[in-house]
Amino acid sequence: MPVKIRCPECEKGLTLPDKTRGRVIRCPACGGKVNVPGGGAKKSSGPRRKRSGASSPSGGGGGDVEDVLARMDLSRVEDANTRICPKCGAEADEDDIECDKCGVDLETGQLSARKKKLKKRGGPDPARYFSKGVPDAWNFLLEHKKVAFRTMIYHVICGLLGLLSLFMVLYCSRGPLKAFWVLVTCTFLPVIPGWLWLLHTEIIQFTHDTRRKVWKHPRFDFFLSAANGFKFVGWILIGGFPIIIGPLIYGIMQINDLQLINGLGIILLGCVPLIPFFPIAMSHFAMPQEWPGWCFWKTMPPFFTKGVAKPAMHWAMFFVLTMLPAILMMTVLILNFGEGLTTIIDEVEMNARRGAVEIFEEPKTGGDSEDGPAMPLSYKSKSPKGFWFDTGEGEMIAMKAFLTSEGENAYTEIDYKQLLGPLAMILGAIALMGIPALFLMRLNGWLTYYYQPDLDLITQEKETKWEGPSVKDPHAPDAEDDDNNTTKIVGGVVGLIVFYVIVNVISYFFDGPVFMPRPLARLLNLMQE
């Protein structure tokens, strides 16, 4: 029966044949002497060594312990059917190459190059994310399927109320009513991504803390979810600024030119490259220090330099696969109802603008003196963009005269039943987004757990030390305070200048007034003589 032993010099595990029992051999690795136990005791006719005491072996009278151990047959003690780790003694299967507990090679007793690299890196083995993440995420979804269905219901209710409020924004003519329905829309629609944001951070925290065995899902909080929805939109604009800025500006220009579907499609397509960076940002948002999640210079470099690209793309692939039903439903909606839906939206908005012209009060002077007399104008040919941005008093008077002459015929009749189909498809897509969300959140939790050293997460709050009020020495120099005040003043001036420049750039590109002195505007060729 082979005997397994470890070299006392280099601690290399050795498997020796049975004939080496009781002999001294050389270690093949270091050359040191290794005493192989288990040699059978041979009978000897020579004189035997006397015991130092007269007590029997069964007594406790001080027999020679070394003699007893030398005559012991260790082959009777060894369990040849159990394979153990030569370093930590943990049991291992016959097919195992490395110890599951300490990671050493079961044959050599030494750490492999890969294990040494992992030990230097710190944290769990990241390769286990790909083998454990998906099955565990699926089981997590099945275990908490009630939360998934509740999420679907929340999405449908808030989506329905938000879309109806958005319709009322287009339908109403008066400014105060529009402002009210804008507020209602901005309250209900952000709840959809906001509730997912709340669940996402909670599940990442639960997965990251492996000591917790039971996940207690949070209760639905309407206002907290609405606030988190604004955080989601803010992250797209701030955290994804280098990627989203171009499509965002071009999409807004399309919407401003009455290309609503095209503009929204361009903005959504511009958000697609942000998908692989989203799980990295959410890993930061689930930590006590979440500010790195807002910084694209913190979330994007690990993707390219620290090996996080592979798991992030893995998560993005499953995001597309699980959201494929919702994506297909929205694609069918755009292809089948996109043109008709755009027409209905334009007609509703035009009727609202006609109502706004109808309540317009003509000035007593009779219109703009610079524009001359008002010219006859067919309001049907007037675009909504022109109404809001470059319509003068003379045109408003002509539009009101046209509406007065046309009467009820000036308004377009709209068949609102045509909106039921698109509304149902939009709500269906929103509902389908909520079902696989828990799967993606759990998968993101395992990505956070296995790749924590690579993500540079801040997992602890900064310690805050309270100090009593310090008494200032009246004889001490004030150089430090002067430096702090100078820094604050300079920072405030620079921030004010940057804000001033941004406001003027936005106003200039959207045909608004330029808020700067006239000589400076003429110098920059922003204003003509």
N, C-alpha and C positions, 0 to 999 in steps of 0.2 A: 504494500500500500504506500503510495508516494507521501512524503512528509513535506509540509509547508513551514518555512521558517524565515526569519528576517535577519539580515546581517546587522550585527551590533555596531559596525563602523559606519556604513553608508545607509543603513536602514532600507536596503533593497530587498524586496520580497523574492524568495527563492523557493522553487518547487524541485525537490530532490528525490531520487529513486529510493526504494525501500532498503537497498543494500548499503546505503550510506549511514544508516542509523548507528549511533554510538561512535562515529568517527569524527575526525577533525578535517575539514576541507577548506580550500581557499575560495574566497568570494570572487566570482568572475568579474565583478565590477570594480572593486577597490583592492583586491588581493589580500584582504584581512582574513584572519583565522575565524572559522565558524565552527562551534561545537554542535554537532547534530545529536539531539537527544534520541532516546528510544532504543538503544542497543540492549539486547536481551542479556540478563545476568548469567554468567557462566559459573559452573561449579568448579571449585578449586580444591585440590587435595592438600595444599600447603597450610601453614598455620594461619588461623583467622585472627583478625584484630580484636582485642578484647574491649569490651564496653568499659567505660569509665565508672559506671555505677552497676549496682547489682540488681537494679529493677528490671522487670520484664518489659518487653516491647509494648505491652498494653498499658503499662503504668506511665506515670508522668515523671519518672525519676531521672531525666536528663540523658536520654539516648543521643547518639551521634546523628544529628539531623542531616548533615551532608552525606553520611553513609546511606541513610534511608532514601534520600533523593537520588543518589547514584544508582541504587538498585531498582528504582521505580521504572516500570515499563510505560512510557508515555503513549505508545501506540494504542493502549487500551483506553486512554483518556481522550485522545484526539477524535473529533467528529469529522470524518472524511466526507460526509454528505453535505456539509454546510460550507459555503464559500464566504470568507470574511475579508474585509479590507485590511491590508497589512499596516495601514497607518492609524486609522481610527477604530478598527474592530467592528465596524458596522457590517451587517449581513448583506450579501449581494447575490444576485441570480447568476446562473451559469453563463448566460449570454451577455452579461454586463461587461463593458470594457472599462468604464470609470465608476468610481464610487458615487452614489447619489448624495451622500452626506458631505464628504470633504472634497470630492472631485479628483482624487489621485487615480493614476492608472493602477488597476488591480494586479497587473503583472510586475510592474517595476516599482510601484510604491511612490512614484514621483508625479508631480503636476505636469500635465502636458503644456505645450506652448500656448494653446488656446485658453486653458484654464489660468495660466499665469497672466495672460492679457486681461482676462475677465477680473481676476483678483486685483490687478492694478487699476482697472477701470472703476471697480466698485459697483454694488448693486446686483440684482439678479441677472441671469443669462437672458439677453434680449432675443435670442433665437426661439425661446419658448413662447414668445408672443404669437408667432405664426401657427404654432401647433395647439396652443391652449386658447387663444383669444376668441376665435370664431365659434368653436363648440360651446364654450362657457357663455358667450354672449347670447347664443341661441337659447340655451337653457335658462338664462336669466330672463329673456323675453317671455318664454313659456311660463315661468314661475310668477311673473308679474304681468300677465296678460290683462288683468283687470285695470291696471294703471294705463296700459296702452289703449284700451277701449274708452276709458275716461278721457284720455287725451284727445281721442278722435271726437268725442262729444263736445269737449270744450272748443275744439277747432271749428266745428260746424256752427255752433251757436255764435261764437264771437265773429266768425267769418260772415255769417248771414247778417248780423246786426251792422258790422262794419261796411259791407257792400251796400246795404240799404242806406246807410248814412252817406256814403259816397255818392249814391244816386241823388240824394236830396241836395247835396252840394251843387250838383249840376242843374238840378231842377229849379231851385229857388232863384228869384230875381233880386231880392233885397240883400244888401250887404250884411246886416246883422244876422239874418237867418243863415246866410252862407257861412259866416264865421262860427255860428253855433254848431252847424252840422260838420264843419271841418274839425272842431274840437271833439265831437262825438266820434268821428271817423278815426282820429288820432288816438282815441282812447280804446276802441275795440280792436282794430286791426293789429296793433303791436302786441296784444295779448298772445297771439298765435306763436310768434317766435319767442316771446318772453317766457311763456310757460315751459317751452322746450329748453330754453337757456337755464331756467331754474332746475329742472330735472337733470340736465346735463352736468352741471357743477356738483349736484348732490351725488350722482352716481359715480363720478370720477373720484370724489372724496371717499366714498364707501369702498370702491375698488382699490384705491391706493393704500388705504389703511387695512391691511390684511388681517388685523386682529378682530375687526368687526365681522360677525358671522351673519347677522340679520339686517337687512336694509329696511328702514322705516321711511316710506316715501313721504314727501312733504305734502301738506294740504294746499289746495288750490287757493292762491291769493291773487285776486283780480288786479289790484293796484300795483303790487310788487311785480306781477307778470307784465303789466303794461310798461313799468319802468325798465324792466329787463329787455323788453322789445326795443326801446329806444337805445339801449346799450348795444343790441345786435346791429341796428342800423348805424350807430356811431362807430362800431368796430369796422364795418365795411368801408366807411368813409375815411377813418383814421388809420386803422391797422392795415388796410389794403390800399392805401393812397397811391403808391406807385403803379398799381395795376388797374385800379378802377377809375382814375382821374380822366383818362382819355375817353373811354366808352361813356362815362357819365356826362361829360360835356357834350359829346356828339348826340347822345340820346336825348338830352334836354333840348338841344337845338331842333331835333326831329319833332319832339312833342310841341315845341313852340311853333313849328310850321304845320301844325295840325296832323302830324303823322303819329298818332298816339300809339298804335300797335307796334310800329317800327321802332319808335323811341324806347318803349318798354322792353322790346326784344333785344335791342342793342345793349341796354343797361344790364339785363339779366345775363346775356352772353359775356359781358365784361366781368361779371362776378364769378364765372365758372373757374378761372385760374386761381381763385381764392380758396377753392375747396380743399386742396392738400394742406394749406396753411391753417385752416380752421381748427383741426384737432390740436395742433401745437398751441394755438392761442387759448383754447378752452382748457388745456392743461394748466396754463398759467392762471386763468380766471378761477380755477377751482382751488388754488393755493391761498394761504393767508396773505401773501403779497401778490396781488394780481396786476399791478401796474405794468410788468413786462408784456402782458398780453395786448396792451394798446400800442406797443412800439413795434413797427414792422422791422426795425433794425435788431429786434430781439427775437422775433418769431421766424424770420426768413433765413438768417445765417445757419441755424442748426439743420435746416432742410438741405443745404448744399454742402456743409463742411463737416458735420458730425454724424453722418450716417442715418439721419432720421428720414431721409427721402423715401427709402423703401417701405417702412411701416406707414408713413403718411400717404403714399400713393396706394398702398394696400387698403387703408381706411377709405380713401376717396373712391376706389373701385367699388367697394361694398356700398358706399353712399349712392353711387349712380345705379347700381343693381337694385337696391332696396327702394329707391325713389323712382325706378323706371315706370311703374304703373301710373304714378301721378304725372310724370313727365309726358308719357304717351297721351294721357287724357288732356293735358294742356295743349299738346301739339295738335290733336284732333280738333280742339276748340278753336285754335287759331286758324287752322286750314279751312274748317267748315263754317265757322261763325265770325271769323275775324273781320271781314269786310263789312258784313251786315251790322256787327256790333259797333264798329267805328262809325258807321252812318247814323245809327240810332243815337249814339253819344253826341255826335255833332248836332243832330236835330234837336235833342233835348237842351243842349247848351245854347243853341241859337234861339230857341223859344224863350229861354231864360233871359237872354240878352235883349230880345225884343220887349220883354216885360220890363226890363230895366230902362229902356229908352222910352217906353210908354209913360213911366212915372217921372220922366225927366222934365224939370220946370224950365221953360224958356226964359232967358234973361230979358230984362226990360229994354236993353240997348239993341236987341235984335241980332245978336251973334257977334262973332269976332270981327273987329274993325280991320285987322290986317288981312284976313282972308277974303274980304269983300262980301257980296251978297251970297246967300246960300244957294247952291246949285241943286237941281233935282237929282236925287240919288235913289236907286233901287236898293233897299236894305237886303234883299235876297243875295245880292252880289258882294255884300260886305263880309269880310272874314272876321272870326272871333278875335284873332290876333290884332287886327286893325282897330277893333272896337276898344280893346283894353289899352293899347299903347300909343296910337297916333290918331285918335279921333278928336277933332276940335268941336267947338260949340256949333259952328255952322253945319257941320255934318250931322250932329245930334239933332238939330232943329229939322233938317231935311229928312232924317230917319223918322222922327216923330210925325212929320207931315205925311210921310208914306204910310206909316202904320194907321194913322187916322183915316186916310182915304181907303185903305184896303179893309180895315175892320178885322173881323175874325179870319178872313182869308190870308192875312199876313202870317198867321201861325201855322206851323206844319202839324198835321195829324200824325200821331205816332201809335203804332200797334205795340203796346207794352208786353203783350203775350210773347213776343219774339225774344224777350229777355229771359224767359223762364228756362229755356234749354241751356244757354250759356251759364246762367246762375247755378243750375244743378251740377253742371260739369265742374265749375270752379269749386263749389263746396265739396264735391266728390274728391277732387284732387287734393284739397286741403285736408280732408279726412284721411286719405291714404298716406299722407305724409306723417301722420301721427302714429300709425301702427308700428312701423319698423324703427321708430326713433329710439326706443329703449335698447334695441340691438346695437345701434351705432354708438350710443352713449356708453354702454358697457365695454364695447370694443375700444373706444377711446380711453376708458379707464385703464385697461390693460396696457395700452400704448404708453400712458403716463407712468404706470408702475414699472414696466420693463426698461423704459428709456429715460428714466428720471435723471441719471447722470449726464445724459447728452442734451437734455432740454434746459439745463441751468435753472431749474425751478427753485423758488425761494419758499421753502416749506415751513418756515418758522417766522413768527412775528418779531419785529425788532423790539428789543427790550427797552422799556421806557423807565428811566430812573427819575424819581422826584427829588428835587433839591430845593431847599428852603430859599427864601428871598436873599439874594446876595446884597450886601451893603457896599456901595461904591465908595472907594477911597477918594476923598476930595482932593488929595494931593497926587493921585495917580494920573498919568497922561491919558488923553482921550483919543489917541491915535487909532485904536482899534474900532471905537465907535464911529469915528469919522470915516474910516474905510468902509464899514458896513453901510453907513448912510449914503456914501458916494456910490457904492455898488447898487443900492436900491434905486437911487435917482437915475443912474445911467440905464439900468434895466427897465425902469418905467418909461423913460423917454424912447428907448429903442422899441419896446413893445407897442407904444402909442404910434410910432412912425410906421411900423409894420402893419398894424391894424388900419391905419389911414390909407396906406398903399393898397391893401387888399380890397377895401371898400370902394376905392376909386376904380380899380381894375374891373371888379364885378359890375359896377354901375356903367362903366364905359362900354363893355361888351354887350350889355343888355339895353343899350340905347337910353340909359338914364342920365341924370345930371352928373357933372364932374365936380366934386367937392374940393376945389382948390382955387387959389387966387387966379384971376383972369390972366395977369402977365405970365405966371408960371404955366398955365394951360396953353397959352399961345406959344410959349417957348418949346413945350413938348409936342406941339402940333396936334393938340387935342381939341383946340377950339379955333375957329376961323375968325378973321377980322370982321 
